[in-house]
Each structure stands twice: as structure tokens, then as C-alpha cells.
Amino acid sequence: MSKPRTLGELRESGYQVRPVREEMRKNLIEKLRSGEAIFPNVLGYEETVIPQLENAILSGQDVIFLGERGQAKTRMARGLINLLDEEVPIVADSEINDNPFEPVSRFARERIEAEGDQTPITWIPRSMRYAEKLATPDTTIADLIGEVDPIKVAEGRYLSDELTIHYGLIPRTNRGIFALNELPDLAERIQVGLLNIMEERDVQVRGYRIQLPLDVYVVASANPEDYTNRGRIITPLKDRYGSQIRTHYPTSIELEVDIMEQERTHFATDGIEVMTPDYMRDVIAEITHLARRSHDVSQRSGVSVRMSIANYENVVSNAVKRAIRLNEKNAVPRISDLHAAIASTSGKIELEAMGDAQEDRVVDKLIQGAILTTFNRHFSARDFDGLVLGFENGLVVETSDMMPAMEYVHQVSHMDGMREAASTLGASGNPAAIAATVEFVLEGLHLGRRLNKDHASGGGGTRYRG
């Protein structure tokens, strides 16, 4: 059946307009009954954040997400769109999505009064019922709520005429979801302007005596440091949010890896197959987890999952670059590729002590700690007593991020226990994977104080010795 196109047809169809909170609640209940995931692209919140958000929606409460950067706060807010109906009817040409049965703007009321059941109706999709604003110190009341439009005044209307108002983002999101990111960055006088929106559900524009009973679901995000300790948000506004939901970083290496795989940018390179060993993904994730516990790294702003993702992308890219230059068909990231993560790590952590030299040392310390932790998870140093004995008897092995994979394969025959290690890590039969295994084992033994390491002659490589 075709959708109603006039107010009269809408009445005859029996269509009921629900307030946005009831609409979201109804659609959430349907998803809960069917077992459908509400936020399929958000990992790690199934037992913590999402149940709290479900309760808030079932209670019809506005929410604020508290968390450090890179904790999917914005993604959660945007995901709420899926709880809106696919389409809803509005009075045609209404700036604020007027409900045809209960219009709130003067424009819609006058149009319905003049045209009656012939008032045209348009249907808007859920994507047009979501608005988002990054709070900044220069955000104004005009941006959020509205301002007098001088062009409309110049057209001949009186200043006292409600039709001279140019509505801001919040009224234009009527019957939808409005998200305000980094709420504490909003000037206090602007925060005051949100009080009526949150509780009384109306707006005031300058000296106009108008009532706009808006139907808006309000979501906000904030860093806990700004929200709770610095007094950058007014208490009455905090009181108006029904639920305060704390987000968090991935609680395990496995979860961090899953997010890395989901979020990284995937590119196909003709003629090259990319394979990342599990232990290399673990090393990259471990770097981030160690940074979140490091006393050298400021924890006030957090260490984002974006660091893990960017590090993963850079390390893989370095492996692909090597395969291109060496004309190899397989690209497998190695320990020597981790230097590519320095650029993506440095820009995403804030140190307690400033200085470029200090930053390099901190990043290097994080990488070494991640390698050793991951190595100890897979092996015991005693597993390689035979290999260490070989080094003590004069064995020397050189590695480099530009060394062909077959050179590593040729050296394996001189390294007792390396074939077994490669088999344990699933690298048997793949020269590029064997090369990665060799570097992982040698670096793990070095960091475990079983081997010495120095720069190879000519630079660009590393020499392991007894």
C-alpha cells in the first residue's frame, strides 16, 4: 500500500505517532525478544555498558557516556538510530519535523488550520532524525537552539513574529536523537540554555514568548576528568541526565585484537598475500595495554584503541612494502617491522615528562615489554637451551626488516629448536612466516637475557650472539 500523503489519509490509515522515547522503547523490546544485537559493531560492552544503556532506554532516560577517548562513545550514540522507526510522517516543509497530529511550530499550525485534511505529509527516514554537535567553547545558543533570522525580518515580518526565528540543531532534531560530544567544553552560559530542553522540553529564543514542547532524546559524552573533577559542567545539568554510563577500554588482549581486526583499513595488494601471525597481533595489542598501565604515560586522557589499530596498520604496511621490494608473494609482519609503530604510537600518548628523547625511550620500552610478555605467554626460555648453547659456541644470526625470507629459512638448520617453535606457532612451510618466527624467538630470548644483541655491520640490521 502507498503511504498516506495528506493529513486526512494519515488519519484514515489509523497511524499512531509515538513520542520518540516510546518509539525507541518499543523497537528495543522487539530486538530483545528476537535476540538481535543492538550494537553489532561495538565489541566488549555486552556485559557492562550495553545493559545499562538498555535500562536507560526502557526507562525513557537521557544518557551521558563518561569515558576516555577511543571508547566508542560516539559510535554508541550513532547506533541509537537503529532504535528509531524506519520512517515517520511530518507536516510537509516543517523545519522542526512537526507531528501532523500535534504540531508545535506556528508554521505547521497555520498550515493545518488553512488546509485541513489536505495538508501535505512527507515521510522522513531515521537518518534525518539524528543530529550531532561537538561542543566547543565558541558554540552559541544560536547554534543549538536558534536565533532571529535577519533575512526573514528584511522580508517584512515583525521582530515579534515567531516566523522570523531560524531554528538551531536541537529544534531541528525534534522527534529524534540529539548527541552532544564533549559536553564539559560547552560554555556554562550555553549549558544553562540546555536546562529547559532536558526537563521541561521547551525552548526560549531571546525575548520571544514561545513554547516549543520538543520531543528530543538527548545523549552526551564527556571525559570523566573534565566531568567530575574540574567543575566544568553545571550541577543542574548533570542532574537532568537520567543515567550516567561509564565506558571502558578492552579488558583483554583477545578483545583488543578483535577490535583491531574489525576496525583496521583493509587494502588488497595484487600478487601479495598478507598473513599476520597471532603472536604479532598480540604484541601490538600488548603495547597498548602496557601503555595504559605505564607510569610514564599520562592516564588522564587515556590510551585509545585507535593506537592499536594504527600500529597494526603501519606494521602490516611495512611488511607489504618489504614484499613489494623483494618481489615476495607473502607479507608476514616481523619483530623488525615494529619500528613502523613508533610514528603511530608517539602521536597517541601523552607523557608525564616532556621531550623527544624521553618519548622515544618510552615507546621503545613499551614495545620491548610487549614482545617479552607475549613470548613468555607462548614459550619458556628453557625450551631453547639447545639454541642458546649454539650461540654460546659461536653461532651468530643477523636479521633485518629487508632481509628475504629464504635467508631465514637457510639459517634455521643451524638453530636447534627453531623448527619446533615454528611448528608451535603455525609457521611450517611458509618462508615468510618462518622468518617472523625466527625474529620473535631471538628477540624474546634477548629480552629474557639469554642472548646478546647489537647492530649489524653496515647498519639497518640486528646481530644476535652469545
C-alpha positions in Angstrom: 0.0 0.0 0.0 1.1 3.5 -0.7 1.9 5.8 2.2 -0.5 8.5 3.2 0.3 11.8 1.6 -2.2 14.1 3.3 -3.3 14.6 6.9 -6.7 13.1 6.0 -5.2 10.0 4.6 -2.9 9.7 7.6 -6.0 9.8 9.9 -7.9 7.2 7.9 -4.9 4.9 7.9 -5.1 4.6 11.7 -1.4 5.5 12.0 -0.3 6.5 15.6 2.6 8.8 16.3 4.6 7.7 19.3 6.9 10.0 21.3 10.5 9.3 20.5 11.1 7.6 23.8 8.2 5.2 23.4 9.3 4.6 19.8 12.8 3.7 20.9 11.5 1.6 23.8 9.2 -0.4 21.5 11.9 -1.1 19.0 14.3 -2.1 21.8 11.8 -4.6 23.2 11.4 -6.1 19.7 15.2 -6.5 19.4 15.4 -8.1 22.9 12.7 -10.6 22.1 14.3 -11.6 18.8 17.8 -11.7 20.2 19.1 -9.2 17.6 22.3 -7.4 18.5 21.5 -3.7 19.2 25.1 -2.6 18.6 26.7 -5.3 16.3 29.8 -3.2 15.7 30.6 -2.5 19.3 32.7 -5.1 21.0 33.4 -5.7 24.7 30.4 -3.9 26.1 27.9 -6.8 26.1 28.1 -7.3 29.9 28.8 -3.8 31.0 27.8 -0.7 29.0 25.0 -2.1 26.8 22.9 -3.5 29.7 23.0 -0.1 31.4 22.0 1.7 28.2 19.1 -0.8 27.6 17.8 0.0 31.1 18.0 3.8 30.4 16.1 3.5 27.2 13.4 1.2 28.8 13.1 3.9 31.5 12.9 6.7 28.9 16.0 8.5 30.3 18.5 10.8 28.6 22.1 9.5 29.0 25.6 10.7 29.2 28.6 8.4 28.3 31.6 9.0 30.5 34.9 7.7 29.2 38.3 8.5 27.8 39.0 8.9 24.2 38.6 6.0 21.9 35.9 4.1 23.9 33.2 4.1 21.2 31.1 6.8 22.9 30.1 8.5 19.6 29.6 5.1 17.9 27.2 4.1 20.7 25.2 7.4 20.2 25.0 7.0 16.5 24.0 3.3 16.9 20.8 4.5 18.7 19.5 5.4 15.2 18.7 1.7 14.8 16.1 2.0 17.6 14.1 4.6 15.6 11.3 3.6 13.1 12.4 3.5 9.5 10.2 6.4 8.6 7.8 8.8 10.3 5.4 11.4 8.9 5.8 15.2 9.3 4.0 18.2 8.1 5.5 19.0 4.7 8.2 21.7 4.7 8.3 21.8 8.5 11.7 22.9 9.8 11.3 21.0 13.1 9.7 17.7 12.0 6.2 18.7 13.2 3.9 15.8 14.3 0.9 16.1 11.9 -1.5 15.4 14.8 0.1 17.7 17.3 2.1 20.4 15.5 4.3 22.6 17.7 5.6 25.3 15.3 3.5 28.2 14.3 4.1 27.4 10.6 2.7 23.9 10.9 -0.3 25.0 13.0 -1.3 27.7 10.5 -0.8 25.4 7.6 -3.1 22.7 9.1 -5.6 25.4 10.0 -5.7 26.7 6.4 -5.5 23.3 4.5 -7.2 20.9 7.0 -7.2 17.3 5.9 -5.5 18.3 2.6 -2.3 19.3 4.5 0.5 17.5 2.7 2.5 15.0 4.6 6.1 13.9 3.9 8.0 10.9 5.4 11.5 11.3 6.7 13.9 8.4 7.3 15.6 7.6 10.6 18.9 9.0 9.3 17.4 12.5 9.2 16.3 12.3 12.8 19.7 12.3 14.3 21.9 15.3 14.8 25.3 15.6 16.4 27.4 18.5 17.7 30.9 18.7 19.0 30.8 21.0 21.9 33.4 23.8 21.7 33.9 27.0 23.7 32.6 29.0 20.8 29.4 27.1 20.4 26.5 29.5 20.8 22.8 29.4 21.8 22.0 30.2 18.1 23.8 27.0 17.1 21.9 24.8 19.4 18.5 26.5 19.9 18.0 29.3 17.4 18.3 33.0 16.5 16.4 35.7 14.8 17.0 35.5 11.0 17.6 39.0 9.7 16.7 37.9 6.2 13.2 37.0 7.3 12.9 40.3 9.1 14.0 42.1 5.9 11.2 40.3 4.1 8.7 42.4 6.1 7.9 40.3 9.2 7.8 41.9 12.6 10.6 41.1 15.1 7.9 39.7 17.4 6.8 37.2 14.8 7.8 33.7 15.6 8.3 33.0 11.9 11.4 35.2 12.0 13.3 32.6 14.0 16.0 30.4 12.4 15.9 27.2 14.5 19.1 25.6 15.8 20.2 22.0 15.8 18.1 20.8 18.7 14.6 22.1 17.5 15.5 20.7 14.0 16.0 17.3 15.6 12.5 17.3 17.1 11.2 13.8 17.3 14.7 12.4 17.0 18.0 12.0 18.8 20.5 14.8 19.5 24.0 13.9 20.6 26.4 16.5 22.2 30.0 15.3 22.3 32.5 16.6 24.9 29.8 18.3 27.0 32.1 20.0 29.5 33.7 22.0 26.7 30.4 23.9 26.4 30.5 27.3 28.0 28.5 27.4 31.2 26.0 30.0 29.9 25.3 27.7 27.0 24.8 24.8 29.4 22.2 26.8 31.2 20.3 27.1 27.9 20.0 23.3 27.8 18.2 23.0 31.1 14.7 23.6 29.7 15.4 21.2 26.8 16.3 18.5 29.2 13.5 18.7 31.7 10.6 21.0 30.6 11.1 20.0 26.9 10.7 23.6 25.6 13.0 26.3 24.2 13.3 30.1 24.6 14.8 32.2 21.9 15.9 35.6 23.1 12.8 37.5 24.3 10.3 35.5 22.3 7.4 34.2 24.4 7.1 30.9 22.6 6.6 27.4 23.7 8.0 24.5 21.7 7.4 21.3 23.5 10.1 19.4 21.7 10.3 15.6 21.7 14.1 15.0 21.7 16.2 12.2 23.1 19.4 13.7 24.4 22.7 11.9 24.5 26.0 13.4 25.6 29.6 12.3 26.1 32.4 13.6 28.3 35.8 12.7 29.7 35.5 11.8 33.4 38.4 14.1 34.2 36.5 17.1 32.9 33.1 16.0 34.0 33.8 15.2 37.7 37.0 16.9 38.9 37.3 20.3 37.2 33.9 21.7 37.7 33.4 22.4 34.0 29.7 21.3 34.0 27.0 22.9 36.0 25.3 20.8 38.6 21.7 21.3 37.5 22.6 20.0 34.0 24.2 16.9 35.5 21.1 16.3 37.5 18.9 16.2 34.4 20.6 13.2 32.8 18.7 10.1 33.8 21.7 7.7 33.5 25.4 8.2 33.7 27.1 5.3 31.9 30.8 4.6 32.2 32.6 3.2 29.2 35.9 1.4 29.3 38.8 0.1 27.2 39.0 -3.6 26.2 39.6 -5.7 29.2 41.7 -8.4 27.5 44.3 -8.8 24.7 41.9 -11.0 22.8 39.2 -8.3 22.7 41.7 -5.7 21.7 42.8 -7.9 18.8 39.2 -8.4 17.7 38.7 -4.7 17.6 41.9 -4.2 15.7 40.8 -6.7 13.1 37.4 -5.2 12.8 38.5 -1.5 12.5 41.7 -1.6 10.6 41.7 -0.4 7.0 42.0 -3.4 4.6 43.7 -2.9 1.2 44.3 -5.6 -1.3 47.8 -5.6 -3.0 48.0 -7.5 -6.3 50.2 -10.5 -6.1 50.8 -10.3 -2.3 49.0 -12.3 0.3 49.1 -10.8 3.8 49.1 -13.1 6.8 49.6 -11.7 10.4 50.6 -14.3 13.0 48.5 -14.4 16.2 51.5 -13.6 18.3 52.3 -10.4 16.3 48.7 -9.2 16.8 49.1 -10.0 20.5 52.3 -7.9 20.6 50.7 -4.9 19.0 47.7 -5.1 21.4 50.0 -5.6 24.4 51.8 -2.4 23.5 48.6 -0.5 24.1 47.7 -2.4 27.3 51.1 -1.7 28.7 50.8 2.0 27.9 47.5 2.1 29.8 49.4 0.9 32.9 52.6 2.8 32.4 53.7 5.4 34.9 55.5 7.2 32.1 52.2 7.8 30.1 49.6 10.2 31.3 46.4 8.3 32.1 44.2 11.4 32.4 43.2 11.4 28.7 43.6 7.6 28.2 45.3 5.5 25.6 42.9 5.0 22.7 42.1 1.7 20.9 42.9 3.8 17.8 46.6 3.4 18.8 46.3 -0.4 18.5 44.5 0.0 15.1 47.0 2.5 13.7 50.0 0.4 14.9 48.5 -2.7 13.3 48.1 -0.9 10.0 51.6 0.5 10.0 53.3 -2.8 10.9 51.3 -4.6 8.2 52.2 -1.9 5.7 55.9 -2.2 6.4 55.6 -6.0 5.8 53.8 -5.3 2.5 56.5 -2.8 1.5 59.2 -5.4 2.0 57.3 -8.0 0.0 57.0 -5.5 -2.9 60.6 -4.5 -2.9 61.9 -8.1 -2.6 59.3 -9.5 -5.0 57.9 -11.9 -2.5 54.4 -13.3 -2.6 53.7 -13.4 1.1 53.9 -10.5 3.5 54.2 -11.5 7.2 54.9 -8.9 9.8 58.1 -9.5 11.8 59.5 -8.1 15.1 61.8 -5.8 12.9 58.6 -4.3 11.4 57.6 -2.9 14.8 59.7 0.2 14.3 56.8 1.3 12.0 54.6 1.5 15.0 56.7 4.3 16.6 55.1 7.0 14.5 51.6 5.9 15.2 52.3 5.4 19.0 54.0 8.7 19.6 51.1 10.7 18.4 48.6 8.9 20.6 50.1 9.0 24.0 50.8 11.9 26.4 53.9 11.6 28.5 54.3 12.6 32.1 57.7 14.1 31.2 58.1 16.1 28.0 60.9 15.7 25.4 61.5 13.8 22.2 64.3 11.7 23.6 62.1 10.7 26.5 59.2 9.8 24.2 61.5 7.5 22.1 62.7 5.7 25.2 59.1 5.2 26.5 57.8 3.9 23.2 60.8 1.5 22.9 60.3 0.3 26.4 56.6 -0.4 25.7 57.5 -2.4 22.5 60.1 -4.4 24.3 57.8 -5.2 27.2 55.0 -6.3 24.8 57.4 -8.7 23.0 58.7 -10.2 26.2 55.2 -10.6 27.7 53.9 -12.3 24.5 57.0 -14.5 24.2 56.6 -15.7 27.8 52.9 -16.5 27.0 54.0 -18.9 24.3 57.3 -20.3 25.5 59.5 -20.9 28.4 63.1 -19.8 28.0 64.2 -23.3 28.9 62.6 -24.5 25.7 65.6 -23.1 23.9 68.5 -24.3 26.0 70.0 -26.1 22.9 69.7 -22.9 20.8 71.3 -20.8 23.5 74.1 -23.3 23.7 74.7 -22.9 20.0 75.1 -19.2 20.3 77.5 -19.7 23.2 79.5 -21.9 20.9 79.8 -19.1 18.3 76.6 -19.1 16.4 75.7 -15.6 15.1 72.4 -14.7 13.3 71.6 -11.5 11.6 68.1 -10.1 11.0 66.7 -7.2 9.1 63.3 -5.9 8.1 64.6 -6.0 4.5 66.1 -9.5 4.6 64.5 -12.0 2.2 62.5 -14.7 3.9 64.6 -17.6 2.4 67.7 -16.3 4.1 66.0 -17.0 7.4 64.9 -20.5 6.2 68.5 -21.3 5.4 69.6 -20.2 8.9 67.0 -22.3 10.6 69.0 -25.5 10.0 71.7 -24.1 12.3 69.3 -23.2 15.1 68.3 -26.0 17.5 64.7 -25.9 18.5 63.6 -23.3 15.9 61.7 -25.8 13.7 59.7 -26.9 16.7 59.0 -23.3 17.6 57.8 -22.6 14.0 55.5 -25.6 14.2 54.1 -24.4 17.5 53.4 -21.0 16.0 51.9 -22.4 12.8 54.6 -21.2 10.6 55.8 -24.5 9.0 56.1 -24.5 5.2 55.8 -20.7 4.8 59.1 -19.0 4.4 57.7 -15.5 5.4 56.1 -16.9 8.5 59.3 -18.8 9.4 61.2 -15.6 9.1 58.8 -13.9 11.5 59.1 -16.8 13.9 62.9 -16.6 13.9 62.8 -12.9 14.8 60.2 -13.4 17.5 62.1 -16.2 19.2 65.5 -14.4 19.0 64.1 -11.2 20.4 62.3 -13.0 23.1 65.5 -14.7 24.2 67.4 -11.5 24.1 64.8 -9.6 26.2 64.8 -12.7 28.6 68.6 -12.1 28.9 69.6 -15.3 27.2 71.2 -13.7 24.1 73.1 -10.5 23.3 72.1 -8.2 20.5 73.8 -5.3 18.7 73.5 -3.6 15.4 74.9 -5.5 12.4 77.7 -4.0 10.4 76.6 -1.5 7.8 73.5 -0.6 9.8 69.9 -1.4 9.1 70.0 -4.8 10.8 70.5 -6.6 14.0 73.0 -9.3 15.1 72.2 -11.9 17.8 75.1 -13.6 19.5 76.0 -15.5 22.7 
